[in-house]
Amino acid sequence: MDYGANITRSVGRQGRNALMFVRGLLGYLPANIIQAAVGVLTILVFTRLLSSTEFGIYALAFSVASLAHVLIFTWIEAAMARYWAGEATSEGLANLYSTLYNTGLLLSLLFIPAAAAVCLWVPLGIEMRIAMAIGLAGVPIRCLLNMVKVALRARGAVRQAAGLDIYFSLAVFILGIAAAWLGLGGASPLVGLLIAPLLALPFALPLERGKLWSGRFNAVRLKNYIAYGYPISMSLGMALILASTDRFMLGWLMNEAAVGAYHASYSIANRTLDIIFIWLGTAGAPALVMALEKGGARALKLAAVDQARILMLVTLPAAVGVALVARPLAEVVIGPELRTASAMVTPWIAASAFLSGWLYYYFNQAFTLSKRTSILLLTMVFPATANIGLNMILIPEMGLMGAAISTVLGYFIGVLASIIMARRIMPMPIPWKDFMLCGLCAAVMAIVVACLPQFGGFLELMIDAGVGGIVYCVLAYGTNAGGVRDLLERIRTLRISPEELTL
């Protein structure tokens, strides 16, 4: 056996996996910058175009549509993402596409009349029914578009996948504003989520059409996809319960205006962190799958350590930064009717977003990579159940703050459950030295920002963010926290073509 050749191939695969991750980081960066900007503009615009009650209706209807999407359709997207890299032939890929797309079509034909019946008979006001109907109608259409994007990411088509992300973010925002001007109230943002994917599909589907029509539906494959993907859907359903129980509880125990205030804060803090985690996860998840499929457990461990360092390097200062600028950020972005309450809970929401990002985009990867997704579902039962109980106890006593604290504690329980249950399956490595260095740099940044003068508004927001960012970057580079100097050198010397990444 030629051990030298094996070592060379192993090193080559590790290099390609790392470069695949870095190339994804760079390629998806513009899309995520635009998504972040649109996320801020969405709160800025819709908290002014809509009343607090209308914004609360939107938040509740969006939560219902998201839950329906996750429970019924997300398993198809998860199966596409996980099984794409393992297909060795074009025929296998074609059968994968045909099986999943045809299953998605069948589910859509069953889902649409069921959703219509729910909206007709649910005992709610007419505005809430309309918002729910529009939100639910867009679910199967978004699933179809997501399947195209997942396949593009899996095969390294970064430019095309990022282009779809950019289009979708801008189209949803613009169409939502148009609907609000037409007087559709709380349903307005959901109109964009319905129409934008419809407009994109004629251009997106041809990217994958050849594989779809040349394959055959395979019942045996479908059974495997369901066994892998549906526990993911159920676990994400638990995650949505964990993330949205607070809003339903606030609507029940308080009122829709309270839901609007909470959702405004949640949208700022959570969406800011979520976009960063999605960016890193979009680039990282395919690289982890490729590392495992082509290089085995050792290659996966090296790739996971690399990604964990970068994840902490970027997400920790983002979470701390959002918490530090909660007040001036609310003054700039959120309408006056919701501003005070939102600023109060933003630091807690930032903490929960940080924990949830690590849970979903790193630690829970152990169960998807090992295809032990049934255990993934079990790990989410604990935090979801705890969150419901904590909300019941804390919201009557503490209002919005109780909901925020419940969410933080729920995600903390989720992270612990994931780490403990993955120990015997495929534990995700934790580079403690880099974590501590990043934490030290973020702590110094927080002290410096806390000492700056407080005069409110956009100027304070920019000064706090600018000074904090500079302090953190200087300290991180000086200590090489998260391997930042190694990352910059890798970017500087990037010299590999997209075709090489698929070898």
N, C-alpha and C positions, 0 to 999 in steps of 0.2 A: 504493500500500500504506500502511495506517495504522500507522506505526511506533510511535506513542504508545500505541495500543491494544495492540500486541504486547508492548511493554515492561510495560504495566500487567498484562496477563495473565500474563507471565513472573514478575513480582514476586508476583502473587497466588498463583501455583502454588508458588513458593518458600516463601511464608508458610504455605500450607496443608501443605506437606511438613514444614516445621519443627514446625508445631503438631500434625500427626499423630504425629510422633516424641515430642513432649513429652506429648501426651495418652496415648500408649501407655506412656511411662515412669510416669506417675502411675497409670494404670489397672491396669498389671500389677504395681505395687509391692506391694500387699497379698499377692498370690499368691506373689511371690518371697520376701517376709519369712516367710511360712508355710513355704515350701519350705526355706528356710535353717534355720528352727527344727526342722522335721521331720528334716532331714539331720543336725543335731547330735544330736537325740534318738535317731535310728536308731543312731548309733555308741554313744551312751551306754547304750542299752538292750541292743542285740544283742551288744555285746562283753562283757556281763554274763550275758545269758541263754544265750549259746552259748559253747562252749569255743573255744580258738584253732583247733583242727582243724576244728570245725564252721563257724567263721567263714571259714576258708580254703576249705572246700568251697563255701560260698555265693559267695565271690568268684570262684572258677573257673567255677562254673555260670552266674553272672551274666554273666561275660565271654563265654562260649560263646553264650548267648542274645542278648546285645547284638550280637555279630558276625553271627549269623544274621539278626537284624532288619535290620541295616544292609545286608548284601549282597543280601538278597532283597526287602525291602519299602520301604526308605527312599527309593528313587528315585521311588516313587509319591507320597509326601508332598512330595518336592522339586519334582516337576512341578506339583502342586497349588499350592504356594506361589509358583512363578515365573510360571505361565501365567494365574493368576486375574486379575491386574490388566490383562492385555492383551486380555481378552475384552470386546468392545464391546457384545454383545447378550446378552439372557437366553437365547436359543437356544444361543449359543456356550458360555455357562457350563453349561447343562444337558448339552450334549454332552461337555464337559470332565469333569463329575461322573460321567456314565454310563460313559464310557470308563475312567476311573481306578478307580471302585468295582468295576466288573465284572472288570477285570483283577486287582484285589486279591483278589476272591473266588476266581477261578481259581487264583491262586498259593497261596492258603490251602488249597484242596482238594488241591494237590500237595504242599505243605509238611508238613502234619500227618502223613500216613503215612511220609514220608521221615524226619521227626524221630523218630517212634516206632521205626523200624527202627534208626536210629543209636543210640538209647538202649538198645535190646535187645542190640545186638551189640558195643558199644564195650567194650573190655577194662578196665573200671574197677570199683571197689567198688560195692556196692548203694546206699550213701548218695549217692555221686556220681551214679549213674544216675538216682535218684529226683529229685535236685535239678535235673539237666539236663532231665529230662522235663517237670517243672513249669515251668521257665523257658522252654523251647521252646514249650510249649503256649500260653503267653500272648503269644507274638510276633505272630501275625496279628491277635489281638484288640486289642492295643495299637496296631497300625498303623491299624486302622479308627477308633479313637478319635482318634489323631493326625491323621488326614485331616480329621475334623470340626474339630479345633482349628485346624489350618492354614488352613482356609477361613474360619473365623470371624475369625482375625487378619488375613487378607488383605483382608477387606471392612470392617475397622475395628470389629467387634463385640467391643470390648475386655472389656466386663462379662461376656459369656457365655463367652468364651475363658478369662478369668481365673478364673471360677467353676469351670470344668472342671478347671483346674490345681489349685485349692485342694482340690476334692473328691478328686482323684486322689492327691495327696500324703498327705492325712489317711487316706484309706481304705487305701492300701497299708501305711502304718505300723501302723494298728490291726489289720488282718487279719494282718499278719506277726507281731505280738505274740501274737495268739490262736493262731496256728499253732505258735509256739515253746512256749507253755504246754501245747499238746497233744502236745509231744514230737517235732515233725517235724525238729528239728535244723537242719542247714545249708540245708534247703529252705524254712525258715519265711519269710524275707523274700520269696522268689519266689512263695509262695502269694498274698501280697497283690498282686503284679504280675499274677497270673492272674485273680483274682476281681474286683478293683476295676474294671477296664474292662468286664467282663461286666455288673456292676451299673449302670454309667453309660450304656451304649449305648442302652437303651430310652428314656432321656431326651435323649441327645445326638443320635442319628440324626434324630429329627423336625425338628431345627433346619435340616437340609439336605435333607430328604426330597423336597420339591417339585421341586428341581432334578434330583435323582437320577432320579426316575421319568419326568420329562418329556423327557429327553434320549435320544440314540441313541449306541450304541457306534460309534466311528469308527476304522478300522484305520490310516488315514493319520495321524490325530492321535496314535494310540498310538505309531507309529514315531517321530514327533518327540519325544514325551514320553520314550521310552526313550533316544533319542540324547542328550537333555538330561540326564535324571535318572540313568541307570545309571552314567555316569562319576562322578557325585556319590556314589552308593552305594559304588562301588569305592574312591574316594578316602577316604570315611569308614571303609571297611573297613581301609584302610591306616592311618588314624588310630587305629582301635581296636587294630590290631596294635602301633602305636607306643605306645599307652597301656597295653596289657595284656600285651605280650610279657614285661615284667619279672615279672609274676605267674606266668606259665607257666614262665619260666626259674627263678624261685625255687622253684616246686614241683618242678621236675625236678632242679635242682642242690642244693637244700636240703631243705625239707619243707613240708607244708601249714600248720604253725604259723607258719613264716616268712612264708608268703603272707598269713595272717591278720593278722600284725603290720603288714606293709607295706600291706595294703588298708585297715586302720584309719586309718593315717596319711594314705593317699591320699584316703580318703573325707572326712576333715576338711578338709585343705588344698585338694584339687582341687574338692570339691563346693562349698565356700564360694565360691571364685572362679568356678566354673562357673555357679552360680546367678546371680551378678552379671552374667556375660557373657550368659547366656540371657535375663535380664531386659532388658538393653540391646539384645540382638540381636532379641528378640521385638518390641520397639517399633521398632527401627531398620530391620530388613530390609524390611518392607513399605513403609516410607517411602522407602527407596532405590529399590525397584522402581517405586513410583509416580512418583518424581522422574524416573527415566530414561524411563519410558513416556510421561509427560505433558509433560516439559520438556526432555528430551534430555541431552546430555553435560554442558552447563554447569550445569544444575539438579542433576544428579547430583554434580558436583564440590563444589558449595556444601553440599549435604546431607551428603556424606561428610566434609568438613572439620568440620562442626558435630558430627557423631557421633563422629569421632575425638577431638576435644577432650574431650567428655564421657566417652568411654570411658577415656581416660588419667586424667582427673580422679578417677574413681571406682575403677578397677581397680588402679592402682599403689599407693595407700595400703592397699588391702585385701590385696594380696600381701605388701607389706612388713610390715603388721600381723600377719598370720598367722605369718610367719616369726619375728617378735619375741616372740610369746606362745606359741611351740611347746611349751615345757616346762609352764607352768601350764595350758595348754589340754589337753594330754594327761593331766595329773593330774586334771582335772575330768571330762573326757568319756570317756576310754578306760579300760577295765577294767585292773586291776593286772597281769594276765598279759601284756598287750600294750603297756603304757604306755611303758616305757623305750625300746624299739626304735623305737616310733612317733615319739616326740619327737625322736629323733636325725635322722630323715629328713624331717620336716615342712617345714623351710625350703627344702629342695631341691624338694620336691613343690610348694610354693607358687610357686617360680620357674618350674617346668614348667607349672603351671596358668596362670600369667600369659602365658607365651609361646604356649601352645596356644589360649587364648582369643583373642588377637590374630590368630593364624593363621586360626582357623575363622570368627570372627565379624567380622573386618574385612578382612584382606588377601586371603583367598580369595574374598571377595565379587566381586572383579574378574572371576573366571571364571564365576560363576553369573549375574551381571548381563549379561555379554556373551554368555552361552550357549556359552562355549568350555570346557565342562566336561571335555572329553577332556584338556585341558592341566592342569586341576585334578588329575586322577588322576596325571599325570606328576609334579607337584610333590610329591605325597605318597609317591612311590616312594623318593625320596632319604632323607628322615628315617626312614621305616619300616625300610629296609635298614640304615641306619647304626645304628639303635637295636638291632636284632637282633645285629649284630656287636659293638657296645659291651657289650651284656649278656653275651655269651659270654666277653668278655675280663675285664670288671670284677666280675661277680658272684662267680666263684670266688676272686677276690683280696680283695674288699671287702664281700661279702654284700649286705645291704639298702642300704647306702650306694652300692655300685656300681650297683645297679638305679636308684636315684634320680638319680645323676649321668648315667647313660646316657639317661634320659628327658629331662633338661634339655638335654643336647647334641643329642638328636634333634629336639626342638622348635625349637631355635635354628637348626639346619640347615633345617628346614621353613619358618621365617619368611624366611630369606634366599632360599631357592628360590622362594617365592611372590612376593616383591618383584621379583626379577630377571626371572622369567618373565612377570610382568604388565606389564612396562614397555612392550611393543609392542602390548598388547591394550587394557587399560583400567586404567592404574595408579591405585591408591588414594592420594590425597594424604596427606602426612604433615606436620602443623603442628608443626614443630620447636620453635618458640618456646614453645608451650604444653607440649610434652613436657618441655622443659628446666625450665620453671617448676614443673611437677608433681613432677619428679624432685628438685629442690632442696627443695621443701616436705616430701617424703617423707624425704629424708636428714636434715633437721633433726628431724623427728618421731622417726626411729630413734635419733638421738643422745640426745634427751631421755628416751625410754623406756629406753634402755640404762643411763642414770644412776639410774633408780629402784631402790629396795631390792628384793631378791629374797627372798621368804619363802614362796612357793609357794601353791597352791590357788586357790580361787575369788576370794578378795579380791585377790590379786596380779593375776589375770587381768582383773578389772574395773577396777582402778586403771590397769594398763598400757593397756588398750583405751580407757578414758575419757580419760586424759591424752593419749595419742597422737592420738585423734580430735580433741580440742579444739585441740591444737597445729596439726595439719594443716589443719583448717577455718579457723582464724584466718589462717594464712599464705596459704592458697589464696585466701581472700576478699580479703586485703590486696593480693595480687599479681594478682588476677583470673586465676589459673592455670586453664587449661581453659575459660576464659570463664564461670566460675561466676557472676559478677555478672550477666552477660547471660542466663544460664539462669534465674536466680531472677527477673529482671525479666519474662522471657517467661512463666514460670509465673504470676506475679502478675497479668499482664494477659491471661491466656488467656480468650478470649471467642468461641470458635467452636464451633458445634454439630457432632456427629458426622456429620450428613448433609453438611455443607459439605466435610468431609475427603475425600469420595468424588467431588467434582466434578472 
